[in-house]
Amino acid sequence: MYRNRPPTIHLKDYRPPEFLIDRVELRFELAAETTRVEASLEMRRNPAAVRGDGDLRLDGEQLELEQVALDGRPLPPAEYRIEPEALILHHVPDRFRLETRVRIHPQRNTALEGLYQSGALLCTQCEAEGFRRITYFLDRPDVMARYTTTLVADKGRYPVLLANGNPAGTEDLGGGRHLARWEDPFPKPCYLFALVAGDLHEVADRFTTASGREVALRLYVEPENHDKCDHAMRSLKQAMRWDEERYGREYDLEVYLIVAVSHFNMGAMENKGLNVFNAKYVLARPDTATDQDFLGIEAVIAHEYFHNWTGNRITCRDWFQLSLKEGFTVFRDQEFSADMGARDVKRIADVRTLRARQFPEDAGPLAHPVRPDAYIEINNFYTATVYEKGAELVRMQARLLGPEAFRRATDLYFARHDGQAVTIEDFVRCMEEASGRDLTQFMRWYAQAGTPELTVTDTWDAAGGVYTLTFRQRTVPRANRASLGPLHIPVAVGLLDADGRDLPLRTADDTAEPPSGTRLLELRRDETSYRFVGLRARPVPSLLRGFSAPVKVRYDYSDDDLLFLMAHDSDGFNRWDAAQTLAQRLLLRRVAEPEAQVPAGFIAAFRRALTDADADPALRAEVLTLPSEAHLGEQMAVVDVDGIHRAREGLRHAILAALRSELRAVYEAHRDPGPYASTPAAIGRRALKNLALGYLMQDGDQEAVDLCAAQFDAGANMTDVIAALGLLVDVGGAPAERALDTFYRRWAADPLVLDKWFAVQAASKRPDTLARVEALLGHEAFTLRNPNRLRSLVGVFCSLNPVRFHAADGAGYRFLGDRVLELDPLNPQIASRMLQALARWRRYDPARQALMRAQLERIVAVEELSKDVYEVASKTLGERPA
């Protein structure tokens, strides 16, 4: 498709739309093979825009135009022009009604954008630019209109007909056909349009808002999944109540609908009043879903519901502002999940994701600011930077303002901008006005790519009782950018005395004694020092408590300091971080010196954390989980793939050798006492138990294998079953093959559970994993056309199995290159995301670099390449080392 470089879209080129649309009436004659779409648009010239040549340009892709009329007059071909991606009408008046009729073919739509077929259902995905595959339109988020949608379909094949807004009537048309009409009273951009048609089971409930309104809640699933919706419905009601209590936001329509579909490029979509979900984030029963599935459903249900105000009622002016809705909403769903569960454990999970996905992104060829200033394909910017780092920027503002001022700021934002398409500046301006704070310097966070580094040094004046902390900040410019200067960074710190107690952090400028605990320091310069007075002995600093900013901290902790923080820090996040830092230091040492001994102090600390019966089991499990191989690689100038794997496996063996009896005791003590529960306490028990089982299985001795097989056979819940299956597959042999066969025979008819079967095999650390993965491509249950199935096999192998994907012979790279080229004509979005596994190719040894580069060059040389894949491949190849 692109023999030459496709055009780049720049933020600086934004112009208001020349035309606006006030009302939209859509009529769909639905069928999988061919659907006809009639659109009636009430349009007018935008008085805020620069007047053009009088022509109207509408976006449209893969549409077959049957009719176009202006104010009821059919237009002859001389008055319009059709281009591959547009319909251009010549010399239109200032106000008019445009009517079009087009044909589209949902069954052929393998890209899963626009209207497509998922199993026996018809459904839509319009974010970011999918609506142009449905009808000719101004497909941009700053064009907001009110919609009326009429759906006509075969009653037997599509008995349920859903669209945005409130139901406005149904009609039996005779001849086996019927009609449903929906009206959305709120203006929205076209990316929030949705429809679903099919044979669906309805799960119904109700919610009473704070003002006493009754809202009908409906979950729609394929009939065989009707008994897997309780957790999703419960999560929805909890999210609705939480949003009322935390932000004062009530739901605004008569009905709230969620539909679970099996083919979906993303996790879910917040279409106004009709959320379309990847079934993975709706369906759960204890025997089919793991604890992480239950937590994921709770978070994603909440995320999409929260978008009703942060994304729908207030939306983005343009796609460069994507983090306006996604960063804010991720922050909201993180806080919701923290309130529903264990706050420290949730914060650890969020930061682990940030470090694993966003920090590498910020340091690689695909680095971009939270608000990008250019893109070729917007689908490539649904990234960890926009979502997770964007959430951290909102979190920092909430910290800087404090809870009361932050609530005033969000109230102001909702009141001022309801019904508008706005910018990040509009959001931050509300923070400033509600708090009286100047956040001009803070705005640099939105414009600068790269992860800031804080180098911290300290001095101790014993005679004066003065302890000084000095912070130096530095951000390595990325993506050919110059530094924008120092950032405004909130750093939460504590000081611990010799007994592990928090000290008051009093400076010479304080007029009152500060409380003991955490103090928020605000860094604004390249170098900043703070002098804490009135201390009797040198303290141990606890830095960046709660991960108060998305930065890397460099401080010369001794091993004893880290052991001390592991044992005593009052901040749960920093207890975990100290353990991670200590384990990382030991593992990297063992990469360089494979025969290095494991210090007795490390084993003793591990034993204390393992056997501390008073501590939260979930937090204990986090503390005792070693850093991942991918994370360790990010700490090295040149990634030593095999050395990291050997060091990590060796440390696990050493832990098992020293603590076998303690691990077995913890395993036995944390067996579930009764029926499955998805409470934080029960999830924590299972996490600690299965972590202990993982260590026990490290050397594959028969007693451990028997224990693991017994857990698999017991089938108490999917969390325990899949944990045991994964461990058996890593050991291999007859028990593993028996378990795989048993699991497949039991769950072959359940697609989401079968995804786990594929993923377990793709994640195996066994040397023959790639051969097994390649064989599974030909399995009768595998298809490239289902994103979940593709991610479970190809995605897991290439992104989550570094030692096998990065095999020295390059076979993993060839495997990925083949899949990307095979997938690109079918689903460019997923193909480009898969290709990002090669984004960090310059971090490896010369031989691996050459092998990865060869695959990138092979891909970018293809003439018929999508914009999605071209952008990722060309940027990855073109980066200069920092």
Buried (B, 14 or more C-beta within 10 A) or exposed (E): BBEEEBEEBEBEEBEBBBBBBEBBBBBBBBBBEBBBBBBBBBBEBBEEEEEEEEEBBBBBBBBEBEEBBBEEEEBEEEBBEBEEEBBBBEEBEEEBBBBBBBEBBBEEBBBBBBBBBBBBBBBBBBBBBBBBBBBBBBBBBBBBBBBBBBBBBBBEBBEBBBBBBEBBEEEEEEEEBBBBBBBBEBBBBBBBBBBBBBBBBEBEBEBEBEEEEEBBBBBBBBEEBBEBBEBBBBBBBBBBBBBBEBBEBBBBBBBBBBBBBBBBBBBBBBBBBBBBBBBBBBBBBBBBBBBEBBBBBBBBBBBBBBBBBBBBBBBBBBBBBBBBBBBBBBBBBBBBBBEBBBBBBBBBBBBBEBBBBBBBBBBBBBBBBBBBBEBBBBBBBBBBBBBBBBBBBBBBBBBBBEEEBBBBBBBBBBEBBEEBBBBBBBBBBBBBBBBEBEBEBBBBBBBBBBBBBBBBEBEEEEEEBBBBBBBBBBBBBBBEBEBBEBBBBBBBBBBBBEEEEBBBBBBEEEEEEEEBBBBBBEBEEEEBEBBBBBBEEBBBBBBBBBBBBBBBBEBEBEBEBBBBBBBBBBBBBBBBBBBBBBBBBBBBBBBEEEEEEBBEEBBEBBBBBBBBEEBBBBBBBBBBBBBBBBBBBBBBEEBBBEBBBBBBBBBBBBBBEBBBEBBBBBBEBBEBEEEBBBEBEBBBBBBBBBBBBBBBBBEBBEEBBEBBBEBBEEBBBBBBBBBBBBBBBBBBEEBBEBBBEBBBEBBEEBBBBBBBBBBBBBBBBBEEBBEBBBEBBEBEBBEBEBBBBBBBBBBBBBBBBBBBBBBEEBBBBBBBBBBBBEBBBBBBBBBBBBBBBBBBBBBBEEEBBEBBBBBBEBBBEBEEBBBBBBBBBBBBBEBEEE
